Amino acid sequence: MTIDEVKKRWLKVAAVGVLAACCCLFSACESLSKANQRLTDVAAKQPLARSAGGQYATTDTYLRSLEIPKPSERVLSAVAQLPENDAMMFVAPSRTSEIELTYRVIASLSWPREVGALHCRLGDANNLQPELLFQPRKEKQIRWLFFYRTSPPAASKSVTEIGPHLKLVPVEEAKEWTSYCSP
Amino acid sequence: MDFLLLTLALSVQMLAGFGLNRLLARNQPSAALPELFALSFLLGATLVSLLLFLAGFFVSGEALRWFVTAVCLAVGWIGWRRQKLQIRLRDLWPPNLAERVLLGVNLAQIAAVGWLCSVRVLGWDGLLNYEVKARWAFLNGGVLPLPYFSDPTRDWSHQDYPLLLPLAESWIYLWLGRADQQLAKTVSWMFFVSAVCLLHAANRRFAVKGWQMLVSPLMVFTVPLMLIGDGSASTGYADFPMAVFYLATIIFVIEFWRNEDFAALRLAGLLAAAGCWLKQDGFILWFCVAILLCLKALVEARSWKADWRKWLQLATAVSLGLMVFVGWRWFIAFVGASVRTEMQPVELVTLVANAWLLPIIVKGVILELLNPRHWGVLWLLTFLSIGWMFWRRRASERVVMALAVVLPILAYASLHFFFHGSPLTRLLIQVSLVAVMIVGMAFQPLKKINSSRA
C-alpha cells in the first residue's frame, strides 16, 4: 500500500467520522439542551446568579425585583427622555441589600445623571429617621424622583410607571426630601 | 459580526502585549506558545488600559480608539522586528501521551469556565465596581470624565480603585460599538485561559515533565472558589486576574533567582507594577515581590558589587510598581475622589492597641485556609509541599516559593489589626494560583530535580 493510498483511506475514515459526529450532534441537540439546563441549575442555583443573557445579562437579573420583562431597557428608555444635567433621587422604604442593589443598578443605568438615595426606614420601629445615603452635588438640581416600593405623593400629576414597583415622578415643588417618606 | 469585532479587539491588544514581551525578554528567541499567549494578554491589557487612561486626557471617541490601535500595532511591529520568534508548527502538537492528555484537560477546563461565565452573572463587585466603569467610559467616548471621580452619588463604585479591568472591558465595548455585559465576561474568561497557560509555562520552565504536568491544572478544578463565588474566575472581580498577574510575576522572580536572568527580572517588575494598576491590593503583592528581589540582591551583593548595571536594573524593576501606585494615589488626590476606608491608621500604636486580636486572627486564618467549601485541600497540600521542598530542593528556590505564598498571607491576615472587615477569603484567591503551581512542582520526581539543576 502506497503512502497516497493510506492518506486517502484516512481521509475517507475522517469524512465518515465527521458525518457521524454531525448526525449524533443533531440528534442529541434536544438532550444537549436538557443537559445544559440541568447543569445550569447546578452551576447557577440562585436566581440572582443566573445570567439573563444578552446585552444587559447582569442588570436584568439584578432588577428581577421590578417584576417586569427587560427591566434594564425599560429603565433606560424612561431615563433617556430626561435632560442629562438633571439630578434624581431614589426613594425607597428601607435599607435592605435588595433595595441597595436595585438603587445602584438604576443609578448606573441613569448615567450621566446623578442619582441620590433616600431610605425612609418605614416600619423600622427602632429608627424612624429617614436616611439620605447619597446626595447629588449642590450645583445639580434634583428634578426627578424614583419611587421604589413606596407610593409617590397623591398630588403628583405626571407619574411614569416603569413597573408595578418603580415610578418616576417630576419634582413639582421644592420641599424637604424627608417629606416624601410620609405615607 | 460581534465575534469578528471581539476577536479584532483582543488581537490588537495581544499584539501590543506580544511586542512589549519581545522588547523586554531580549535574548529569548524561542518561548513556549502558552507562555507567550498569557504574557501577550496580560501585558496587552495593561498597555491598552494605560493608553486609554493617558490618551483619554487629550482625545476621545473614535480618535482615541484609532490612536490606541495605532500604538498597539506599532509596539507589536517593533517587538517583532527586534526579536523574531522561532516557532515550528510541529512543536504545537504535544510529543507524548501525557502532554496530549494535559492538552485535553486544559481545553476541557477552558470550555467549562467559558460555559460558567456564560450562564452566571457578573458578581456584585464585578458589575458595580468594574463593569459600570467600563460602560460609563464607553458612553463617554472611552474615557471616564474627571467629574466622575468626585461625584458623591457614585461613591459606591469605589472611585479610588485603579482602572486596568474597567478599561480593558471598555476597549472591547469601543470595538463592539455597544456596552455588553455578556461579552464583557470574555475578559474574565481570557484571564482564566492565561492562568492555564501560565501553569503550563511554569511546568515547562521548571522542568516538570510527564504525568506530573497534570497535577497543577487538575488542582485548579479542586478549588471551588477559583471557579464560582465572589472573586472567582467567572464573576468579573479583580481578584482572579490579580492571581494571574501574581502567578506570572512569581514565575519570573523564580527564573531570576535560578538563572540571574535580567529579562525575567524586567518582566517580573512590569507584571508586579501591572498588579498595582489592577487593584489596590496589588501594592501589597508588589511589596512582597520587592522583598524577594531585594533578598536576591543581598545574596548576590558580593558578586554584583562591581557591576552597577545590575543594581540599576534591579532598582528599576522594583521601583516601577511604586511609581504606578504613587502616580495613581496622586491622581486620586488631585481629582478629589472620595477614598472609602474603614481602616484605622497603619501605625505601631494601633498595632499594639489591637494586639489582643492576634489569637482570634490566627484562628480565623487557619479555619479559612482549611475551609474545604472554599479551598478543597489546596492550602493543606501547599504547606505540605513547601515542607517537602525544604527537605528536597535547593535553598534559593524553596525560600522564594515559600515566601511567595507565606508573605502575602501574613500581610493580608495582619490587615485585620487595622480593618475588621478585611475580606480575607477573596484576598487569598490572589495567592491561590501560586499555591497551585507550588503543589504541582512538589510532585516533580527527584531525578528530574537533579537533571534540572544540571
Interface residues (C-beta under 8 A of the other chain):
Chain A: L39 T40 A43 A44 L48 A49 R50 S51 A52 G53 G54 Q55 Y56 A57 T58 T59 T61 Y62 A87 L101 R104 V105 A107 S108 W111 P112 E114 V115 G116 A117 F134 Q135 P136 R137
Chain B: W115 L116 S118 V119 R120 V121 L122 W124 G126 L127 L128 E131 V132 R135 W136 L139 N140 P145 D151 P152 T153 R154 D155 W156 S157 R178 A179 D180 Q181 Q182 I228
